[in-house]
Amino acid sequence: MKRLPLGITVYRLATGALAPLAPLLLRRRILRGKEHHERSDERLGIASQQRPPGELVWVHGASVGECLAALPLIEAMMAAKGAT
């Protein structure tokens, strides 16, 4: 088995050790009005809706600009599949 670089190993250990704090930090952000309570589970990776049947492509944009830049890609993929 190939050894991972030290940086990745340290990152995995740190995120694994800090993961139990995520719900506490999220709760604090909710109380401070920086998060929507109704969508807080999504921040912890708990989906609010069931995955639809069939093929699925997930496109993520972290900003409005990134989302707008992804639109031509999404439209091309939909056209290739014959979707509207």
Phi, psi and omega in degrees: 000134182283134178285141177279153175300151183304318181301317179292320179298315179296317179300314180298318179295316181294314181292324177295321180288327183271346183306321179297342179278344184304312179299325179292317178295321178295318179299319179297319179294324177296314180296331179273000178079019182262355178222155175270124182302321184297337184248012185295327179299326180297327178294338180261009177084016178259113185292144178271345180227154176289149176291133179290154179290158176094190181290148181217132174240128182257123178242126183245136173229131183273350180216169178300318180299318179294321178295317178295322179294333181280343183304315178300323177296314180297314180298320179294319179293321179293320179295321180294329180270355181080017178275163177242000000 
